[in-house]
Amino acid sequence: MSIVPGIYDASLATGNVWIDTEDCNEMARKLAREEGLLVGISAAGNVVALALYNTHAEVDALAGAIRRLQSGRSDDRFARDWPSGI
């Protein structure tokens, strides 16, 4: 069973994506090993869900945005890089 934060509003959700905890753990290790991104299990879970339901271009855009945020270079490039727009 998951811990639901107090700020979560179920009426805003359009659906649920169920992923295994071990997939999140493995993705966190993979992001660190292959991309040099040190992320937590929740962030890694978002990448797992994104990889399941979106294109490689969108996953690459997300990885690029995370890199820019970690390097202090965040700007509007994420919106420009995201294939479907934001």
N, C-alpha and C positions, 0 to 999 in steps of 0.2 A: 504494500500500500504506500502511496506517495504522501509526502507532506505538502499540504496546500497552504500557500502563504495567505495571510489575512487580506492582502490587497487584490487577490484574484477574484475576478468577477466572471462567473460562469456564463452570464448572459451575453458577454462579448465574444466568447469563443465560437468559431464557426465549425469546429470539429476537433477531434483528438488524434494524435499520432502516438501509437504505442511502440516503444522501442525497448530493447533489453539493456539492463544496466551494464552488462559486460561489453556490449557494443559501444556504449559511451566511454567506458574505461579504455577500450582498445583504440577508439578514435582519439582520445586525449593523448595516448602514447604515440599514435601515428602522427598527429599534428606536431608534436614535439620533435619526433625523430625525423620526419620528412620535410616539414615546413618551418621548423624552428619556432613554432608558436606554443607558448606555455599557457594553456587554457584549463579551466576547471571542467569537472564532469558535466555540469549543466550546459556550458558552452559547447562542449564536445557533443552532447546530445542534440543540440540544435543543428550541428553540422551533419550528424547521422540522419536526422529527419530530413534535412535539406537534400542530402545525397539520395535518399530514397524517393523523393517526390519531385525533384527538379533536375535540370540539365547540368552537365559538367561546367558549362560557361557560368552558371549562377553560383556553383560551388567555388569556382576560381575567383569570381568577383567578391564573394564573401571572404575568402582567404586573403585576398588583396586588401580588403577593407580592414580586416583584423590586423594585418601587418602595419598598415598606416596608423591605426590607432595606437598600437604598441610602440611605434617609433615617434609618436607625437606629431605626425603629419596628417591628421584627420582634416578633411575638407569635404567639398561636395563631390569629389571623384567617385565616392561609393554610389551615389545616385546615377552618375553618368555611366559607371561601369556595369551596373546591374542591367542585364539584358531586357527585362520586362519593365524597367522603370520603377519608380517608387511614388 
